[in-house]
Amino acid sequence: MKSLAIINSSAPYGQCNYRESLDMLLANASYDRPVGLFFEGDGVFQLLKSTDAALTGNKDVTKTYGLLELYDIEEVFVSKQSLLKRHITREQLTIEVNIIDDAQWFTTLNNYNQALSF
Amino acid sequence: MLIIATKSPFLKPLPSASTGADLLLTQDGVIAITQVNDWSLFNNVYALSSDVAARGLNAHNNERIQMIDITEFVKLTANHQPIVNW
């Protein structure tokens, strides 16, 4: 089966991208397709544990990200430069992630057959 | 004048010249409070507290930024003209 990389680049709750990427992720993972999850740019804001999406009338994605292990999704990568620029540290993130720098970003992506950006 | 910023500053940077206007940060615009900005370009800077809390950014509270609720948001729009979407 072809492996899939899902790349999140948009901030949560202002637009629906975060929700669509999550649906795509869970749909593919439930068919045991190998999926890697990538966060860069404003996408890293999706991982903050202090979020409270109900205030915007949305469901909190951080809770769903907590279920990733159940779906055997262990490959979660976050851009180091994107975190630094936004003053976010590993401790503020809701799940365990691999923090990679720009040089590793594309070599890691290259391990997947297909990639979708949200 | 009231400038309403709704987009992430990484997509749409805030005005970089003096505006003499009030600034209201809403939706993804509240991400600006996590950044170093020259807030003196604006008279008053407001941020919609529910949008800040929803995105988990409460810890970035800054004395230059006044947290407001929806009722105060409505008052701001009633008391300013023009209102410019940024």
N, CA and C atoms of all chains as a GROMACS GRO file, in nm:
protein
  612
    1MET      N    1   0.085  -0.120   0.000
    1MET     CA    2   0.000   0.000   0.000
    1MET      C    3   0.089   0.125   0.000
    2LYS      N    4   0.045   0.224  -0.073
    2LYS     CA    5   0.124   0.348  -0.079
    2LYS      C    6   0.114   0.424   0.053
    3SER      N    7   0.226   0.481   0.093
    3SER     CA    8   0.224   0.558   0.218
    3SER      C    9   0.187   0.703   0.188
    4LEU      N   10   0.134   0.768   0.290
    4LEU     CA   11   0.080   0.904   0.272
    4LEU      C   12   0.137   0.998   0.378
    5ALA      N   13   0.178   1.117   0.331
    5ALA     CA   14   0.219   1.223   0.424
    5ALA      C   15   0.110   1.330   0.426
    6ILE      N   16   0.068   1.368   0.545
    6ILE     CA   17  -0.031   1.475   0.558
    6ILE      C   18   0.039   1.595   0.621
    7ILE      N   19   0.036   1.707   0.548
    7ILE     CA   20   0.111   1.825   0.592
    7ILE      C   21   0.014   1.933   0.637
    8ASN      N   22   0.024   1.973   0.762
    8ASN     CA   23  -0.062   2.078   0.816
    8ASN      C   24   0.013   2.210   0.823
    9SER      N   25  -0.035   2.310   0.748
    9SER     CA   26   0.032   2.441   0.749
    9SER      C   27  -0.059   2.554   0.795
   10SER      N   28  -0.184   2.524   0.829
   10SER     CA   29  -0.273   2.634   0.866
   10SER      C   30  -0.313   2.630   1.013
   11ALA      N   31  -0.337   2.749   1.068
   11ALA     CA   32  -0.376   2.763   1.207
   11ALA      C   33  -0.515   2.703   1.227
   12PRO      N   34  -0.541   2.650   1.346
   12PRO     CA   35  -0.671   2.587   1.370
   12PRO      C   36  -0.782   2.688   1.396
   13TYR      N   37  -0.904   2.645   1.370
   13TYR     CA   38  -1.028   2.712   1.412
   13TYR      C   39  -1.069   2.834   1.330
   14GLY      N   40  -0.978   2.898   1.259
   14GLY     CA   41  -1.018   3.009   1.172
   14GLY      C   42  -1.076   2.957   1.042
   15GLN      N   43  -1.014   2.850   0.992
   15GLN     CA   44  -1.064   2.785   0.870
   15GLN      C   45  -1.087   2.637   0.901
   16CYS      N   46  -1.135   2.560   0.802
   16CYS     CA   47  -1.168   2.419   0.826
   16CYS      C   48  -1.055   2.323   0.789
   17ASN      N   49  -0.943   2.374   0.740
   17ASN     CA   50  -0.834   2.286   0.694
   17ASN      C   51  -0.794   2.182   0.799
   18TYR      N   52  -0.786   2.226   0.923
   18TYR     CA   53  -0.740   2.137   1.030
   18TYR      C   54  -0.833   2.017   1.044
   19ARG      N   55  -0.964   2.042   1.028
   19ARG     CA   56  -1.066   1.938   1.042
   19ARG      C   57  -1.057   1.841   0.924
   20GLU      N   58  -1.040   1.897   0.805
   20GLU     CA   59  -1.034   1.813   0.686
   20GLU      C   60  -0.911   1.722   0.688
   21SER      N   61  -0.800   1.777   0.736
   21SER     CA   62  -0.678   1.696   0.740
   21SER      C   63  -0.695   1.583   0.841
   22LEU      N   64  -0.765   1.612   0.950
   22LEU     CA   65  -0.787   1.510   1.052
   22LEU      C   66  -0.877   1.398   0.999
   23ASP      N   67  -0.982   1.434   0.925
   23ASP     CA   68  -1.070   1.333   0.865
   23ASP      C   69  -0.991   1.246   0.768
   24MET      N   70  -0.908   1.312   0.688
   24MET     CA   71  -0.825   1.239   0.592
   24MET      C   72  -0.731   1.142   0.664
   25LEU      N   73  -0.673   1.192   0.772
   25LEU     CA   74  -0.579   1.112   0.850
   25LEU      C   75  -0.647   0.986   0.906
   26LEU      N   76  -0.762   1.005   0.971
   26LEU     CA   77  -0.827   0.893   1.038
   26LEU      C   78  -0.885   0.795   0.936
   27ALA      N   79  -0.939   0.848   0.825
   27ALA     CA   80  -0.994   0.760   0.722
   27ALA      C   81  -0.885   0.669   0.667
   28ASN      N   82  -0.769   0.726   0.638
   28ASN     CA   83  -0.660   0.645   0.582
   28ASN      C   84  -0.601   0.550   0.685
   29ALA      N   85  -0.587   0.598   0.807
   29ALA     CA   86  -0.527   0.514   0.910
   29ALA      C   87  -0.617   0.396   0.943
   30SER      N   88  -0.749   0.412   0.930
   30SER     CA   89  -0.838   0.302   0.965
   30SER      C   90  -0.830   0.190   0.863
   31TYR      N   91  -0.773   0.218   0.744
   31TYR     CA   92  -0.747   0.112   0.647
   31TYR      C   93  -0.602   0.064   0.656
   32ASP      N   94  -0.538   0.095   0.768
   32ASP     CA   95  -0.400   0.054   0.792
   32ASP      C   96  -0.302   0.106   0.689
   33ARG      N   97  -0.336   0.215   0.627
   33ARG     CA   98  -0.242   0.276   0.535
   33ARG      C   99  -0.134   0.348   0.618
   34PRO      N  100  -0.007   0.332   0.583
   34PRO     CA  101   0.097   0.403   0.658
   34PRO      C  102   0.084   0.555   0.638
   35VAL      N  103   0.067   0.627   0.747
   35VAL     CA  104   0.047   0.772   0.738
   35VAL      C  105   0.148   0.844   0.826
   36GLY      N  106   0.208   0.947   0.770
   36GLY     CA  107   0.296   1.034   0.848
   36GLY      C  108   0.230   1.170   0.859
   37LEU      N  109   0.245   1.232   0.976
   37LEU     CA  110   0.178   1.359   1.001
   37LEU      C  111   0.285   1.467   1.017
   38PHE      N  112   0.270   1.575   0.941
   38PHE     CA  113   0.369   1.682   0.943
   38PHE      C  114   0.304   1.814   0.983
   39PHE      N  115   0.374   1.893   1.062
   39PHE     CA  116   0.323   2.026   1.100
   39PHE      C  117   0.430   2.130   1.071
   40GLU      N  118   0.392   2.233   1.000
   40GLU     CA  119   0.486   2.344   0.978
   40GLU      C  120   0.407   2.474   0.968
   41GLY      N  121   0.475   2.586   0.968
   41GLY     CA  122   0.407   2.716   0.961
   41GLY      C  123   0.307   2.729   1.075
   42ASP      N  124   0.193   2.796   1.047
   42ASP     CA  125   0.092   2.814   1.150
   42ASP      C  126   0.026   2.682   1.191
   43GLY      N  127   0.052   2.575   1.117
   43GLY     CA  128  -0.003   2.444   1.153
   43GLY      C  129   0.041   2.399   1.291
   44VAL      N  130   0.157   2.447   1.338
   44VAL     CA  131   0.206   2.404   1.469
   44VAL      C  132   0.113   2.449   1.582
   45PHE      N  133   0.033   2.554   1.558
   45PHE     CA  134  -0.061   2.599   1.661
   45PHE      C  135  -0.167   2.493   1.691
   46GLN      N  136  -0.187   2.398   1.599
   46GLN     CA  137  -0.285   2.292   1.622
   46GLN      C  138  -0.244   2.201   1.737
   47LEU      N  139  -0.116   2.201   1.770
   47LEU     CA  140  -0.064   2.107   1.869
   47LEU      C  141  -0.058   2.163   2.010
   48LEU      N  142  -0.094   2.291   2.029
   48LEU     CA  143  -0.087   2.350   2.163
   48LEU      C  144  -0.186   2.281   2.255
   49LYS      N  145  -0.140   2.243   2.376
   49LYS     CA  146  -0.233   2.173   2.465
   49LYS      C  147  -0.330   2.268   2.533
   50SER      N  148  -0.301   2.396   2.530
   50SER     CA  149  -0.387   2.490   2.604
   50SER      C  150  -0.510   2.536   2.524
   51THR      N  151  -0.534   2.479   2.406
   51THR     CA  152  -0.646   2.527   2.324
   51THR      C  153  -0.781   2.492   2.386
   52ASP      N  154  -0.883   2.571   2.350
   52ASP     CA  155  -1.020   2.546   2.394
   52ASP      C  156  -1.114   2.579   2.279
   53ALA      N  157  -1.125   2.485   2.184
   53ALA     CA  158  -1.195   2.511   2.058
   53ALA      C  159  -1.343   2.538   2.077
   54ALA      N  160  -1.402   2.490   2.187
   54ALA     CA  161  -1.545   2.508   2.210
   54ALA      C  162  -1.583   2.656   2.205
   55LEU      N  163  -1.488   2.743   2.239
   55LEU     CA  164  -1.513   2.887   2.237
   55LEU      C  165  -1.542   2.936   2.095
   56THR      N  166  -1.499   2.862   1.995
   56THR     CA  167  -1.527   2.900   1.857
   56THR      C  168  -1.637   2.812   1.797
   57GLY      N  169  -1.698   2.727   1.881
   57GLY     CA  170  -1.803   2.638   1.831
   57GLY      C  171  -1.748   2.516   1.759
   58ASN      N  172  -1.620   2.486   1.779
   58ASN     CA  173  -1.557   2.372   1.714
   58ASN      C  174  -1.520   2.265   1.816
   59LYS      N  175  -1.487   2.146   1.764
   59LYS     CA  176  -1.437   2.039   1.850
   59LYS      C  177  -1.285   2.052   1.862
   60ASP      N  178  -1.234   2.024   1.980
   60ASP     CA  179  -1.091   2.037   2.003
   60ASP      C  180  -1.014   1.927   1.930
   61VAL      N  181  -0.921   1.964   1.843
   61VAL     CA  182  -0.845   1.860   1.773
   61VAL      C  183  -0.742   1.795   1.863
   62THR      N  184  -0.700   1.864   1.967
   62THR     CA  185  -0.594   1.809   2.051
   62THR      C  186  -0.639   1.676   2.112
   63LYS      N  187  -0.771   1.664   2.139
   63LYS     CA  188  -0.821   1.538   2.196
   63LYS      C  189  -0.805   1.425   2.095
   64THR      N  190  -0.835   1.454   1.968
   64THR     CA  191  -0.822   1.351   1.865
   64THR      C  192  -0.676   1.315   1.845
   65TYR      N  193  -0.589   1.414   1.850
   65TYR     CA  194  -0.447   1.383   1.833
   65TYR      C  195  -0.398   1.291   1.944
   66GLY      N  196  -0.465   1.296   2.060
   66GLY     CA  197  -0.430   1.206   2.169
   66GLY      C  198  -0.459   1.059   2.135
   67LEU      N  199  -0.544   1.037   2.034
   67LEU     CA  200  -0.582   0.900   1.996
   67LEU      C  201  -0.491   0.841   1.889
   68LEU      N  202  -0.392   0.917   1.845
   68LEU     CA  203  -0.311   0.872   1.732
   68LEU      C  204  -0.248   0.735   1.754
   69GLU      N  205  -0.210   0.708   1.879
   69GLU     CA  206  -0.147   0.579   1.908
   69GLU      C  207  -0.241   0.463   1.876
   70LEU      N  208  -0.370   0.483   1.905
   70LEU     CA  209  -0.469   0.378   1.876
   70LEU      C  210  -0.472   0.344   1.728
   71TYR      N  211  -0.443   0.444   1.646
   71TYR     CA  212  -0.443   0.423   1.502
   71TYR      C  213  -0.304   0.386   1.450
   72ASP      N  214  -0.213   0.358   1.542
   72ASP     CA  215  -0.075   0.322   1.506
   72ASP      C  216  -0.005   0.430   1.426
   73ILE      N  217  -0.038   0.554   1.452
   73ILE     CA  218   0.032   0.664   1.385
   73ILE      C  219   0.141   0.713   1.480
   74GLU      N  220   0.263   0.679   1.447
   74GLU     CA  221   0.372   0.716   1.536
   74GLU      C  222   0.464   0.819   1.472
   75GLU      N  223   0.445   0.839   1.341
   75GLU     CA  224   0.535   0.929   1.272
   75GLU      C  225   0.476   1.069   1.264
   76VAL      N  226   0.508   1.149   1.365
   76VAL     CA  227   0.460   1.287   1.368
   76VAL      C  228   0.583   1.378   1.368
   77PHE      N  229   0.589   1.466   1.270
   77PHE     CA  230   0.706   1.552   1.254
   77PHE      C  231   0.666   1.699   1.262
   78VAL      N  232   0.746   1.777   1.331
   78VAL     CA  233   0.717   1.919   1.346
   78VAL      C  234   0.841   1.999   1.307
   79SER      N  235   0.819   2.105   1.231
   79SER     CA  236   0.930   2.188   1.186
   79SER      C  237   0.988   2.269   1.301
   80LYS      N  238   1.116   2.252   1.324
   80LYS     CA  239   1.185   2.322   1.432
   80LYS      C  240   1.180   2.474   1.412
   81GLN      N  241   1.207   2.517   1.288
   81GLN     CA  242   1.209   2.661   1.260
   81GLN      C  243   1.071   2.724   1.283
   82SER      N  244   0.965   2.650   1.246
   82SER     CA  245   0.830   2.703   1.265
   82SER      C  246   0.800   2.721   1.414
   83LEU      N  247   0.844   2.626   1.497
   83LEU     CA  248   0.823   2.639   1.642
   83LEU      C  249   0.900   2.758   1.697
   84LEU      N  250   1.027   2.770   1.656
   84LEU     CA  251   1.111   2.879   1.707
   84LEU      C  252   1.051   3.015   1.675
   85LYS      N  253   1.006   3.030   1.550
   85LYS     CA  254   0.951   3.157   1.505
   85LYS      C  255   0.827   3.196   1.585
   86ARG      N  256   0.754   3.096   1.632
   86ARG     CA  257   0.630   3.121   1.705
   86ARG      C  258   0.648   3.109   1.856
   87HIS      N  259   0.772   3.099   1.901
   87HIS     CA  260   0.803   3.091   2.045
   87HIS      C  261   0.729   2.977   2.112
   88ILE      N  262   0.720   2.861   2.047
   88ILE     CA  263   0.654   2.745   2.106
   88ILE      C  264   0.760   2.641   2.139
   89THR      N  265   0.748   2.584   2.261
   89THR     CA  266   0.844   2.482   2.302
   89THR      C  267   0.776   2.344   2.302
   90ARG      N  268   0.858   2.239   2.304
   90ARG     CA  269   0.808   2.102   2.304
   90ARG      C  270   0.711   2.077   2.420
   91GLU      N  271   0.738   2.141   2.536
   91GLU     CA  272   0.656   2.119   2.655
   91GLU      C  273   0.513   2.168   2.636
   92GLN      N  274   0.492   2.264   2.545
   92GLN     CA  275   0.357   2.318   2.524
   92GLN      C  276   0.274   2.233   2.429
   93LEU      N  277   0.335   2.130   2.371
   93LEU     CA  278   0.264   2.049   2.272
   93LEU      C  279   0.188   1.934   2.339
   94THR      N  280   0.077   1.898   2.280
   94THR     CA  281  -0.013   1.801   2.341
   94THR      C  282   0.031   1.656   2.321
   95ILE      N  283   0.114   1.629   2.218
   95ILE     CA  284   0.157   1.492   2.193
   95ILE      C  285   0.309   1.486   2.174
   96GLU      N  286   0.361   1.364   2.180
   96GLU     CA  287   0.502   1.340   2.153
   96GLU      C  288   0.527   1.358   2.003
   97VAL      N  289   0.626   1.438   1.967
   97VAL     CA  290   0.654   1.461   1.826
   97VAL      C  291   0.803   1.452   1.800
   98ASN      N  292   0.836   1.434   1.673
   98ASN     CA  293   0.976   1.444   1.630
   98ASN      C  294   0.996   1.584   1.576
   99ILE      N  295   1.085   1.660   1.638
   99ILE     CA  296   1.113   1.794   1.589
   99ILE      C  297   1.229   1.786   1.492
  100ILE      N  298   1.205   1.828   1.369
  100ILE     CA  299   1.310   1.817   1.266
  100ILE      C  300   1.339   1.955   1.206
  101ASP      N  301   1.460   1.973   1.158
  101ASP     CA  302   1.493   2.103   1.100
  101ASP      C  303   1.467   2.102   0.950
  102ASP      N  304   1.483   2.220   0.890
  102ASP     CA  305   1.448   2.235   0.749
  102ASP      C  306   1.522   2.137   0.659
  103ALA      N  307   1.647   2.106   0.696
  103ALA     CA  308   1.727   2.016   0.613
  103ALA      C  309   1.666   1.876   0.613
  104GLN      N  310   1.611   1.834   0.728
  104GLN     CA  311   1.552   1.699   0.738
  104GLN      C  312   1.410   1.695   0.683
  105TRP      N  313   1.347   1.813   0.671
  105TRP     CA  314   1.206   1.819   0.636
  105TRP      C  315   1.177   1.744   0.505
  106PHE      N  316   1.251   1.780   0.401
  106PHE     CA  317   1.219   1.721   0.271
  106PHE      C  318   1.276   1.580   0.256
  107THR      N  319   1.387   1.550   0.325
  107THR     CA  320   1.436   1.412   0.319
  107THR      C  321   1.337   1.319   0.388
  108THR      N  322   1.272   1.369   0.495
  108THR     CA  323   1.171   1.286   0.564
  108THR      C  324   1.047   1.269   0.476
  109LEU      N  325   1.004   1.379   0.416
  109LEU     CA  326   0.887   1.373   0.328
  109LEU      C  327   0.910   1.276   0.212
  110ASN      N  328   1.033   1.269   0.171
  110ASN     CA  329   1.069   1.186   0.056
  110ASN      C  330   1.047   1.037   0.082
  111ASN      N  331   1.029   1.001   0.210
  111ASN     CA  332   1.005   0.860   0.244
  111ASN      C  333   0.862   0.816   0.215
  112TYR      N  334   0.776   0.913   0.175
  112TYR     CA  335   0.635   0.880   0.152
  112TYR      C  336   0.605   0.880   0.003
  113ASN      N  337   0.507   0.797  -0.038
  113ASN     CA  338   0.470   0.789  -0.178
  113ASN      C  339   0.386   0.909  -0.222
  114GLN      N  340   0.301   0.954  -0.131
  114GLN     CA  341   0.212   1.065  -0.168
  114GLN      C  342   0.208   1.166  -0.053
  115ALA      N  343   0.173   1.291  -0.088
  115ALA     CA  344   0.165   1.395   0.015
  115ALA      C  345   0.046   1.485  -0.013
  116LEU      N  346  -0.024   1.521   0.094
  116LEU     CA  347  -0.137   1.615   0.083
  116LEU      C  348  -0.113   1.730   0.180
  117SER      N  349  -0.136   1.853   0.132
  117SER     CA  350  -0.116   1.970   0.218
  117SER      C  351  -0.249   2.032   0.257
  118PHE      N  352  -0.259   2.070   0.384
  118PHE     CA  353  -0.379   2.136   0.434
  118PHE      C  354  -0.343   2.267   0.500
  119MET      N  355  -1.066   5.553   1.350
  119MET     CA  356  -1.062   5.434   1.264
  119MET      C  357  -1.035   5.310   1.349
  120LEU      N  358  -1.101   5.201   1.310
  120LEU     CA  359  -1.077   5.072   1.375
  120LEU      C  360  -1.029   4.974   1.269
  121ILE      N  361  -0.911   4.916   1.294
  121ILE     CA  362  -0.859   4.814   1.203
  121ILE      C  363  -0.887   4.677   1.265
  122ILE      N  364  -0.954   4.591   1.190
  122ILE     CA  365  -0.984   4.457   1.240
  122ILE      C  366  -0.898   4.356   1.166
  123ALA      N  367  -0.807   4.293   1.239
  123ALA     CA  368  -0.717   4.195   1.177
  123ALA      C  369  -0.769   4.055   1.205
  124THR      N  370  -0.792   3.978   1.099
  124THR     CA  371  -0.852   3.844   1.116
  124THR      C  372  -0.760   3.732   1.069
  125LYS      N  373  -0.646   3.769   1.009
  125LYS     CA  374  -0.561   3.663   0.954
  125LYS      C  375  -0.432   3.650   1.034
  126SER      N  376  -0.372   3.532   1.028
  126SER     CA  377  -0.244   3.511   1.095
  126SER      C  378  -0.142   3.612   1.046
  127PRO      N  379  -0.062   3.672   1.137
  127PRO     CA  380   0.040   3.768   1.093
  127PRO      C  381   0.146   3.705   1.003
  128PHE      N  382   0.153   3.572   1.004
  128PHE     CA  383   0.248   3.505   0.915
  128PHE      C  384   0.196   3.501   0.772
  129LEU      N  385   0.064   3.517   0.756
  129LEU     CA  386   0.004   3.526   0.622
  129LEU      C  387  -0.009   3.671   0.579
  130LYS      N  388  -0.047   3.755   0.677
  130LYS     CA  389  -0.074   3.896   0.648
  130LYS      C  390  -0.015   3.978   0.763
  131PRO      N  391   0.107   4.026   0.749
  131PRO     CA  392   0.170   4.102   0.857
  131PRO      C  393   0.089   4.227   0.894
  132LEU      N  394   0.092   4.264   1.020
  132LEU     CA  395   0.021   4.384   1.064
  132LEU      C  396   0.082   4.508   0.998
  133PRO      N  397   0.005   4.618   0.992
  133PRO     CA  398   0.060   4.740   0.935
  133PRO      C  399   0.192   4.778   1.002
  134SER      N  400   0.289   4.823   0.923
  134SER     CA  401   0.420   4.852   0.980
  134SER      C  402   0.446   5.002   0.991
  135ALA      N  403   0.348   5.084   0.954
  135ALA     CA  404   0.362   5.228   0.968
  135ALA      C  405   0.263   5.277   1.074
  136SER      N  406   0.288   5.396   1.126
  136SER     CA  407   0.198   5.450   1.227
  136SER      C  408   0.058   5.467   1.168
  137THR      N  409  -0.043   5.423   1.241
  137THR     CA  410  -0.179   5.427   1.188
  137THR      C  411  -0.266   5.528   1.261
  138GLY      N  412  -0.233   5.556   1.389
  138GLY     CA  413  -0.319   5.641   1.469
  138GLY      C  414  -0.458   5.581   1.490
  139ALA      N  415  -0.472   5.452   1.459
  139ALA     CA  416  -0.602   5.386   1.468
  139ALA      C  417  -0.602   5.289   1.584
  140ASP      N  418  -0.722   5.244   1.620
  140ASP     CA  419  -0.732   5.134   1.714
  140ASP      C  420  -0.725   5.003   1.636
  141LEU      N  421  -0.668   4.902   1.701
  141LEU     CA  422  -0.653   4.772   1.634
  141LEU      C  423  -0.728   4.667   1.713
  142LEU      N  424  -0.806   4.587   1.641
  142LEU     CA  425  -0.875   4.474   1.705
  142LEU      C  426  -0.829   4.345   1.641
  143LEU      N  427  -0.778   4.254   1.724
  143LEU     CA  428  -0.732   4.124   1.675
  143LEU      C  429  -0.841   4.021   1.700
  144THR      N  430  -0.888   3.956   1.592
  144THR     CA  431  -0.986   3.848   1.607
  144THR      C  432  -0.945   3.731   1.519
  145GLN      N  433  -1.019   3.620   1.533
  145GLN     CA  434  -0.993   3.497   1.457
  145GLN      C  435  -0.842   3.464   1.459
  146ASP      N  436  -0.784   3.423   1.345
  146ASP     CA  437  -0.642   3.389   1.345
  146ASP      C  438  -0.554   3.513   1.367
  147GLY      N  439  -0.613   3.633   1.360
  147GLY     CA  440  -0.538   3.756   1.386
  147GLY      C  441  -0.481   3.761   1.527
  148VAL      N  442  -0.543   3.687   1.622
  148VAL     CA  443  -0.493   3.691   1.760
  148VAL      C  444  -0.354   3.630   1.772
  149ILE      N  445  -0.311   3.556   1.672
  149ILE     CA  446  -0.176   3.497   1.676
  149ILE      C  447  -0.070   3.608   1.688
  150ALA      N  448  -0.105   3.729   1.647
  150ALA     CA  449  -0.011   3.842   1.656
  150ALA      C  450   0.036   3.867   1.799
  151ILE      N  451  -0.044   3.828   1.899
  151ILE     CA  452  -0.002   3.856   2.037
  151ILE      C  453   0.115   3.768   2.079
  152THR      N  454   0.146   3.664   2.002
  152THR     CA  455   0.260   3.580   2.036
  152THR      C  456   0.390   3.638   1.979
  153GLN      N  457   0.378   3.742   1.900
  153GLN     CA  458   0.493   3.798   1.831
  153GLN      C  459   0.538   3.931   1.892
  154VAL      N  460   0.661   3.966   1.863
  154VAL     CA  461   0.711   4.098   1.904
  154VAL      C  462   0.662   4.199   1.802
  155ASN      N  463   0.579   4.292   1.846
  155ASN     CA  464   0.523   4.392   1.755
  155ASN      C  465   0.545   4.531   1.810
  156ASP      N  466   0.546   4.630   1.723
  156ASP     CA  467   0.550   4.768   1.768
  156ASP      C  468   0.406   4.816   1.788
  157TRP      N  469   0.354   4.787   1.909
  157TRP     CA  470   0.214   4.820   1.935
  157TRP      C  471   0.191   4.970   1.939
  158SER      N  472   0.299   5.049   1.949
  158SER     CA  473   0.282   5.195   1.957
  158SER      C  474   0.233   5.253   1.826
  159LEU      N  475   0.229   5.172   1.720
  159LEU     CA  476   0.175   5.220   1.592
  159LEU      C  477   0.024   5.238   1.600
  160PHE      N  478  -0.034   5.190   1.712
  160PHE     CA  479  -0.179   5.196   1.727
  160PHE      C  480  -0.215   5.269   1.856
  161ASN      N  481  -0.333   5.330   1.860
  161ASN     CA  482  -0.379   5.394   1.984
  161ASN      C  483  -0.407   5.290   2.090
  162ASN      N  484  -0.508   5.210   2.064
  162ASN     CA  485  -0.544   5.101   2.155
  162ASN      C  486  -0.536   4.971   2.078
  163VAL      N  487  -0.495   4.867   2.149
  163VAL     CA  488  -0.493   4.734   2.086
  163VAL      C  489  -0.585   4.644   2.166
  164TYR      N  490  -0.682   4.586   2.096
  164TYR     CA  491  -0.776   4.495   2.159
  164TYR      C  492  -0.762   4.356   2.099
  165ALA      N  493  -0.794   4.255   2.178
  165ALA     CA  494  -0.800   4.118   2.125
  165ALA      C  495  -0.925   4.052   2.180
  166LEU      N  496  -0.994   3.978   2.094
  166LEU     CA  497  -1.115   3.908   2.137
  166LEU      C  498  -1.075   3.789   2.225
  167SER      N  499  -1.113   3.795   2.352
  167SER     CA  500  -1.060   3.698   2.449
  167SER      C  501  -1.098   3.555   2.415
  168SER      N  502  -1.219   3.533   2.360
  168SER     CA  503  -1.257   3.394   2.331
  168SER      C  504  -1.172   3.336   2.218
  169ASP      N  505  -1.133   3.419   2.121
  169ASP     CA  506  -1.047   3.369   2.013
  169ASP      C  507  -0.906   3.341   2.064
  170VAL      N  508  -0.861   3.421   2.160
  170VAL     CA  509  -0.729   3.398   2.220
  170VAL      C  510  -0.729   3.267   2.298
  171ALA      N  511  -0.832   3.249   2.381
  171ALA     CA  512  -0.839   3.129   2.464
  171ALA      C  513  -0.859   3.004   2.379
  172ALA      N  514  -0.940   3.014   2.274
  172ALA     CA  515  -0.967   2.898   2.188
  172ALA      C  516  -0.837   2.845   2.129
  173ARG      N  517  -0.746   2.936   2.097
  173ARG     CA  518  -0.620   2.895   2.035
  173ARG      C  519  -0.510   2.868   2.137
  174GLY      N  520  -0.545   2.871   2.264
  174GLY     CA  521  -0.448   2.836   2.368
  174GLY      C  522  -0.339   2.939   2.387
  175LEU      N  523  -0.372   3.068   2.364
  175LEU     CA  524  -0.266   3.170   2.367
  175LEU      C  525  -0.277   3.265   2.486
  176ASN      N  526  -0.354   3.225   2.589
  176ASN     CA  527  -0.374   3.313   2.705
  176ASN      C  528  -0.244   3.355   2.771
  177ALA      N  529  -0.145   3.264   2.769
  177ALA     CA  530  -0.020   3.291   2.839
  177ALA      C  531   0.054   3.411   2.781
  178HIS      N  532   0.016   3.453   2.661
  178HIS     CA  533   0.087   3.563   2.595
  178HIS      C  534   0.032   3.701   2.631
  179ASN      N  535  -0.043   3.707   2.739
  179ASN     CA  536  -0.101   3.834   2.780
  179ASN      C  537   0.003   3.946   2.787
  180ASN      N  538  -0.034   4.060   2.734
  180ASN     CA  539   0.058   4.171   2.723
  180ASN      C  540  -0.018   4.295   2.772
  181GLU      N  541   0.048   4.379   2.852
  181GLU     CA  542  -0.027   4.491   2.912
  181GLU      C  543  -0.077   4.592   2.809
  182ARG      N  544  -0.015   4.590   2.690
  182ARG     CA  545  -0.060   4.682   2.585
  182ARG      C  546  -0.189   4.634   2.517
  183ILE      N  547  -0.222   4.508   2.538
  183ILE     CA  548  -0.336   4.448   2.468
  183ILE      C  549  -0.452   4.428   2.564
  184GLN      N  550  -0.565   4.487   2.530
  184GLN     CA  551  -0.683   4.475   2.615
  184GLN      C  552  -0.769   4.360   2.565
  185MET      N  553  -0.796   4.266   2.656
  185MET     CA  554  -0.881   4.152   2.621
  185MET      C  555  -1.028   4.194   2.632
  186ILE      N  556  -1.103   4.173   2.527
  186ILE     CA  557  -1.243   4.215   2.528
  186ILE      C  558  -1.334   4.098   2.490
  187ASP      N  559  -1.464   4.111   2.527
  187ASP     CA  560  -1.559   4.008   2.487
  187ASP      C  561  -1.643   4.060   2.369
  188ILE      N  562  -1.738   3.976   2.326
  188ILE     CA  563  -1.818   4.009   2.207
  188ILE      C  564  -1.897   4.138   2.224
  189THR      N  565  -1.948   4.161   2.347
  189THR     CA  566  -2.027   4.282   2.371
  189THR      C  567  -1.942   4.407   2.347
  190GLU      N  568  -1.818   4.402   2.397
  190GLU     CA  569  -1.729   4.518   2.378
  190GLU      C  570  -1.688   4.531   2.231
  191PHE      N  571  -1.676   4.418   2.164
  191PHE     CA  572  -1.648   4.417   2.019
  191PHE      C  573  -1.757   4.496   1.946
  192VAL      N  574  -1.881   4.468   1.980
  192VAL     CA  575  -1.993   4.538   1.916
  192VAL      C  576  -1.986   4.687   1.945
  193LYS      N  577  -1.954   4.721   2.071
  193LYS     CA  578  -1.943   4.863   2.108
  193LYS      C  579  -1.834   4.932   2.026
  194LEU      N  580  -1.721   4.864   2.008
  194LEU     CA  581  -1.611   4.921   1.930
  194LEU      C  582  -1.657   4.952   1.787
  195THR      N  583  -1.730   4.857   1.728
  195THR     CA  584  -1.775   4.878   1.590
  195THR      C  585  -1.876   4.992   1.583
  196ALA      N  586  -1.951   5.012   1.693
  196ALA     CA  587  -2.049   5.120   1.694
  196ALA      C  588  -1.983   5.256   1.712
  197ASN      N  589  -1.867   5.256   1.780
  197ASN     CA  590  -1.803   5.383   1.816
  197ASN      C  591  -1.694   5.429   1.720
  198HIS      N  592  -1.664   5.349   1.618
  198HIS     CA  593  -1.556   5.385   1.527
  198HIS      C  594  -1.608   5.398   1.384
  199GLN      N  595  -1.551   5.493   1.312
  199GLN     CA  596  -1.565   5.490   1.168
  199GLN      C  597  -1.447   5.561   1.104
  200PRO      N  598  -1.391   5.510   0.994
  200PRO     CA  599  -1.438   5.387   0.931
  200PRO      C  600  -1.385   5.263   1.004
  201ILE      N  601  -1.437   5.147   0.965
  201ILE     CA  602  -1.387   5.019   1.013
  201ILE      C  603  -1.319   4.951   0.895
  202VAL      N  604  -1.193   4.919   0.913
  202VAL     CA  605  -1.114   4.865   0.802
  202VAL      C  606  -1.076   4.721   0.831
  203ASN      N  607  -1.113   4.630   0.742
  203ASN     CA  608  -1.070   4.492   0.757
  203ASN      C  609  -0.930   4.477   0.703
  204TRP      N  610  -0.843   4.416   0.785
  204TRP     CA  611  -0.703   4.399   0.744
  204TRP      C  612  -0.674   4.254   0.716
   0.00000   0.00000   0.00000
